[in-house]
Amino acid sequence: MRSQYEYLAVLGVCLLITMPLEWMGRGVYRRAPDVVRAVAPVLVVLVVWDVVAILRGHWSFHPEATTGVAIGGVLPIEEVLFFVAIPLCALLTYEAVRGPSERWLPNG
């Protein structure tokens, strides 16, 4: 049996697991304007892509795994949040690894 909050729960767990990485690297959340410039263009492209694919019947979302809140009546809010949360997790991971690895580089 699925929960209508399943998708949101997975995104929340991803963010919780990577949250401590904020303090291990140069910080991601502390550089919000840079994050917006990095994530926004990809977000726009993927949202348009998803909406077109949904309207053409290429894919859909399991209604029992989403809250039912849809942007424009088409795209589940969870999908938009996915396009924000997962890049944030990736940026947090990258910055956490990048900081210590710079010590290993010559002239670093």
Phi, psi and omega in degrees: 000133182264156176253146179291350179253011183301311181298313179297322180297318179297316178297318178298318178296317178302315180292320179295318181295322183269350182305316180299340180294342177304324184267354180267340182243208180277000180088139178246309182297332180286350180242053186307315180300321178294320180295317180298316179296330180279321188270324187303312181299318179293320178302313181298312181298314183290326177295314178299314180303312180298314182299315179299314181296321179293313181296330179274356178081017180287327175202169181210179180240141180295118185297334180281348181258002178236162183285344183094354176278119183232135178283126182064018181071010185237308189260118178301140181302330179298325180291320177295317179296327176300317182290349174259312187294314185292317173299324176298316178298319179294317178296318178300316180294314180301312182294325179292324180279322183297317182305301181294326183291336179295335178292335184274347183278145175298143181061024184261000000 
